[in-house]
Amino acid sequence: MHQPLVARDNPGVIARPPLIALAFLLAGLALDWLRPAPFLPAAVQYAVGAAVIVISFAFAIPALLSFRRAGTNVPTTRPTIALVTTGPYRFSRNPIYVGMILLLLGIGTMVDSVWLLALAVPFAFVLRYGVIAREERYLEGKFGDAYRAYRASVRRWI
């Protein structure tokens, strides 16, 4: 006999986004160790990499603070309590994920790894289809017209 599915109050993403980011980071570092592919002079790699990392935090930290102020959960395994549309969410529906992509690019630049830079593309693809698409369905189901109006007025990325 078929058991009914228990309704879950979370988006059911493929994996927690920080773990996905860590997997791509470790894969890039492993590829760089196996087959180094430097591309920048040292003077450039540290300055540019550090700047990109700072920008990544400029996206992610205010977004996390917006979640805290709204009293909602950040982990994708927990229910969303409120639809956050303030702070960086006025400009991007996914500033934390933008920050994660920039962090990967910044680390890749700082350690002079073309592999990490190249892996930013599939990382963004996994985020888009394995995380964001599921979150969007979940938020539309949970917040209905309010989320549809928000989605229509704010870009997915930047």
N, C-alpha and C positions, 0 to 999 in steps of 0.2 A: 504494500500500500504506500502511496506517495505521501510524504510528509509536507505540509505547507511550509513555505519559506517564512522565516521570522523576519519581519520588517526591521531594517537597521536604520539608524538615524545618523548616517555619515555617507560621504560620497562613494565609498568603495573603490578608492584609487588602487592602482596596481601595486604600489608600495609607498611608504612615507617619502615625501620629496627629499628630505635631507639624506636619507639612505641612498636614494637614486643618485643624488649629487656626489655622495662619497664614492659610490661604485664607479661613476665616470671619472672622478679624480684619480682613484687608485688605478683604473685601467690606463689612463693617460700617463701616469707616472711609471707604470710597468712598461708600457710601450716605449717611453723615453729611455728607460734604463736598458731595455733590450736593443733598441735602435735609436740612439740619440739623434735628434734633428734640430740642432740649434739654428736660430735665424736672426738673432739680434745682437748688437754690441752690448756689453755689460752696462755701459752708462745709460743706455736706453731702457734695457729690460727692467731694471729696478725702479726707475722713476715712473715709467709708463705703467708697469704692473702695479705699483703701489697706488697710483692715481685711480686705476680701474677698480682696485679693491676698495678704496675709500668710497668711490661712487656706488659700488655694490651695496655697501653698508648704508649709504644715504637713501637707497631705495628700501632696503629690508627693515631697518630699525624703526623708522616712522610707521611703516605698515604694521609691524608687530605691536607697536604702542597703540595704534588705532584699534587693533583687535582687543587689546587689554582695556582701553577706555570704553569700548562697546560691551565689554563683559562677555565676549564670545571666545570660543576655543580656537587655538591655532592648529593643533595636531589634526590631521585629516581623518584620524581614527575616532575622533570625538564629534558630537553633534555641534552644528553651527547654531548659535543662540540668536544672533542678530546679523542682519545684512549690513556690512560695513561699506559706507560710501563716502567717508570723510578722509582727510589726510591725503596720502598719496593715491588712495582709491578714487579720488576725484579725476585722476588722469590716467590711471591704469587699473584694470581689473585684477592684475596679477603682479603687483610690485615686488612681492617676496620672490617670485620665480624669476623676474627680471634681475633682481639682486643675485640670485643663485647663478644665473647664466653669466653675469658680469664677474662674479667671484671666480668662477672657473676660468674665464678669460684672463682675469687679473693674475691668478696663480700661474696659468700657462705662460703669460708674458714674463712674470717675475722669474720663473725657473727656466725660461727660454725653451719651452717645449711646444713645438708645432703640433704635437699629438694632442695636447690638452686643448689647444685652440681649435683643432679640427673636430674634436669630440664635443665641442659646444653645440654643434649643429644637431647631431643625433640626440644629445641631451635635451635640447629645446623641443625636438620632435616627440620624445618620450613624455616630457612634461605636457605638451599640448594634447596628445591623444590618450596617454595613460593616466593623466591626473586632471588637467584642466577640463577636458570634455566631460569627464565624470562629475567633477565639481559643478560645472555649469548645469548639467541635468538635475543634480541634487538641489542646487539653489533655486532653480526654476520650479521644481516640484514643491519645495518648502516655502518659497516666498512669492511665487506666482507673478502677478502683474508688476509688483514692486521690483523684482529682479529683472523681468523683461524690459522695463523702462530703463533701469540702470544699465543693462547690457547694451541697449540701443544708444545710450548717450556716452558711454565710456569705452575706449579701446581695450582690446584684450591685453596687449603688451604695453607699448608706449606711443 
